[in-house]
């Protein structure tokens, strides 16, 4: 179905100022003053839909964020992790946690992705699923021989063999390992593999429609359009280039 909604700020150059969190401490510099000086009747800061991105439906659902906002590698990582959990006959809560554990990595922010991810999905999933997403981050750094889980060799390459996880990571891992929901979060780390072999049959987000329908509470207004505590985070993914 064609989308006849008009594009905002039509006929003007729409300038995109990178978010401060992505430029501070880098050599990219702060272009705010330069861009502000350029503002006139032909140059404005971008607000609303960016034509360079796939347009989101007016009432987006979870699957739309997979289709239209995720980078390809993380999309594949999430659906394949969830499919492996499904193939091993894990309960819905584990499959959903696997499907959502890196959702902010894919289209919002990488830093503390487990914590951001848990807050993002908390209004829409069972508490145990959001809890598992939050604590998978600290548990990723924490070996557990009882589950045959070792510190990832990839992390040794990415961060260096002398890297020591922050104190809060160690604190939260110790807490999680004593919690009644520990196994759910630990299983996320077991399916949270990197550079794993391709599945025999490629899988897409549509494979999980029934599981999502049972376990994700979509707001009638669409994600980001309701008034939940995390609606603003979904809106940030819909309009990532907004000036304000």
N, C-alpha and C positions, 0 to 999 in steps of 0.2 A: 504494500500500500504506500502510495507517495505521501510525502510530508510537505504540506503546503504552508507551514508556519513561516512567517517572514523572518529573515535574519536580523538581529539587532544592529543598531548603529550603521545602517546601510549607507553605502556611498562614501564612507570615511576610512582612513587607515586606522586600524585598531591595534594599538601598541600593547605588547605584553611585557610587563615588568616581572622578572622572576621573583618567586617568593623568597623573603630574606633567609629563611632557614636553609635554602639551597645554595646561597652564595656567600654567607658569612664564613670567613676563614679560608676562602678560596681566592684565586686570582681573577675571578670573573668581574669583581668590582661592583659598585653601587651605581646603577644607571638612572636612578630616580630623578636627580636634578636635571640630567640631560634630557630625559623624556618629558618632564614637566615643562621645560622650556619650549618644547616642540608642539605643545597642545594649542590647537586653534580650531577653526571651523572644519578643517579637513583631517585633523589628527586627534584621536581620542584614546583613552585607555579602554582596553577590552572589558566589557561586561556582558555576560550571557553566553549563549552558544558560540563555540569557535568552529567555523566551517572546516577547519583542518582536522577536526575530530569527528568520529561517527556520532550522529545525533541521537541523543537518548530519547526514549518515549516520554510522553508527558507524565505518565505514572509508572516510573521504572520499578522493575522487580529485581531480585537478586541476580537472576540469570542475565539480565541486561548489563549489569556491571561486569560480568565475565565476558560477555560478547563484545562490549563496546568500550571498555576502559582498561582492561588488563593487558599487560604486555604478554606476548605469546609464550615466553618461557615459563613464567609463573603460572599462567593459565594451565599449561600442560602439566606442570608440577603438581598443582592442586587437584586436578581431575584424576591424574594417574595415582596420586597418593590415596585419594578417596576410593578409586576403583580397586586398588589392592586391598584396602580394608573391606570393601564389599565382597570381593572374591574370597576373603578369609572368613566370611560370615560374621563380621563384627556387627554389633548393634548399631542402630541408627545414630546414637549419640557419638560414637567413635567416627563413623563415616562423615557426619556433619562437621565434627571438629577437624578432621583431616581436610575436608573440602574448604574450610574457612581459615585454616591456621595461618596462612600467609597472605590474607586478603589485602592487608595494608601494604605489604611489600609490593604488590602488583600495581596498585594505582593510588596510593596516598603517601606513605612515608615508610622508610626502612628502619629508622631508629626506634628501638623498643616496639617492634612490630607486633609482638604478642600482646602487649599491654594496650596499644591502640586498637588492635583487632578485637580484643575482648570488649572494650568499651563500644566499639562500632556495632557489634552484633548483639550485645546484651539485651536490648529491648525486644529482640525478635526471636530469640532461641531460649531453650531451657538453660537454667543457671549453670548446670554442669558442663554444657558445651562451651559457654563463654569462659568458664574457669579453666577448662582444658586448653583453650586457645591461649589464654594469658600465660599459664605456667609452662607451656611447651617451650617457651623461649629460654627460661632458666634451666629447664631439664635437658635441653639440647647440649648444654655444656657439662652435664653431670652424668658420669658413668653409673651404671647399675648392673652388676654382674647377674643379679637375679633375673633380669630381663635380657641378658646378653647384649647390653647396650654399652658401647664404648664411646669415648670422646671422638668426634668425627675427624678422620684424617684430613678431610677437606679444610677444616678450620686451622689445622697446623700450617697448611699452605696459604690460606687467605690472610691469617692474622700473625703468623710467625709461631715457632715452637715455644718461644718464651712468653707468649701472651697469657695473661692471668685475668680471668673474668672478674668483673667489678664485684664489690662487696654485696650489693643488692641482689645480684644474680645468685651468689652463693646462699644468701639469706633466704631468698624466695624458693630456691631449689630444696633447701633443707625443710622448709615449711611444707612444700608440696609433697615431698616424699612421705610425710606423716599424715597426709590428708586422706579422707575416705574416697576422694575422687582421683587419687594419684594414678591409678592404672589407666584411666581414660586419657589423661594427659600424656602419660608415658607411652601409650600406644601411638599417639600422634608422632612422637619422636621416632618410633620404630618404622612408621610408614613415611616419615619425612626424609626421604632419600634424595641424594643429588646425583645427577648424571646417570640415573639408572637406565636399564635397558628399556627399549620401547615395549609397550604392551603388544600382545599378539594382534589385538584389534584396536585401532585408535578410538579414544573415547572423548565425548564432548560433554558440556554441561547439561545438555538435554537428557543424558542418561540418568541424571539424578532428579528429574522433575518430580517423581512421586515421593522420593525421600525428602526433598525440599518442601513439598506441599504438606507433608506430615510434621515437619520439624522447624519450619521457618514461618513466623507470623508476619505476613506482608500487610503493611498498612493500606487501607483503602485508598488513601491519597497518593500512594507511591512512596518508595524510599526517598527520603530527603524532603518530602513535601508534608510530612506529618510533624508533630511537635514533640518527638521523642528526645531524650537527652543526647542522642547521637545523630540527629537528623542533619545537623550542620556538617558532619563529617561526610555523609553521603552526598550532600550538596557540593562539597569541595571536590569530590570526584566527578560530579556532573559538570561543574564549571571550574576546572582547575586553573584557568587563566584569568579569572576575574581580578580586577585591581583591588576591589574591596568586597 
